[in-house]
Amino acid sequence: MGRFPFPDDLISAQQQWHDTYRALAASRLRRTTELRCRLLALSARIHVHPFWATPPGRTPAARVELRQRTAEGRMRVAA
């Protein structure tokens, strides 16, 4: 468990972002517009999430931990 209390909806959005990014990287010029639009929407949702206005969310380390925690979780599931 990390040191930041991320809300479930923020974790879910970041996991969806990772999934969409991997799908975009794996696509061979098919469905790229749809995937890019989804990636942009998820990026915006993550960027404006209210958690970043809280004291624990104000540190750059919180953003890094969110990305690392959600990417690690997805790699374990895929392995």
N, C-alpha and C positions, 0 to 999 in steps of 0.2 A: 504494500500500500504506500502511496506517495504522501508527500507532506501537504499537498493542497487539496481542499475539499471541493472537487469539481462537481457541479450539478450533473445529474444523469442526462439531461437534454444536451448539454455541451459535449459530454463524452460521446453521446450517440452521433451528434453532428460531425465531430472530428473523425469518428470511425467511418461514417458514410463518406467523408471527404477522402480518406485513405482508399476506401473501396473504389470510389469513382476515379481517383487518380490512377490506380492500378489498371482499371478497365480501360481508361484512355490510353495508357502506355502500351497496353496489350493489343489495342484495336489496330487494325491495318486499314486505316482511312475509312472505316465504316462507323457510323453513328457518332462521329467526333463532335459534330455541332451540338447534339443533345448532351453528350458527356461534358463538353466544355461549359455549356450553360449551367448544368447541374453543379459543376465544380465552382463556378463563380457564385452561384446562389448559396452554396454551403460555405464558401469563404466569407461571404458577407454576413451570414447568420452567425458564424463563429466570431468574426471580428467585432460585431456590435452586441454580443451577448452581455447581459448585465453583470455577470461574474467579474468581468475585467474592471469594473468600477469599485469593487470591494477591496479592502486592504490586501488580502492575500493575492488577488488577481492583478494587482498593479505592478508586480515584479515581472521582469522579462523571464525569470526562471519558471514562472507558472506556465507561460506559453510553451516553453521548451518541454517541460514535464508533461503537459497535455499531449503534445505530439508524440513524445517517446512512449508514454504509457499506452496510448491507443494504437500506435504502430506495433508495439511488442505484442499486445493482446491479439491482434489480427494475425501476426506471423505464427503465434502458437496455435491458433485455431486452424490455420492453413497447413501446418506441418503434420 
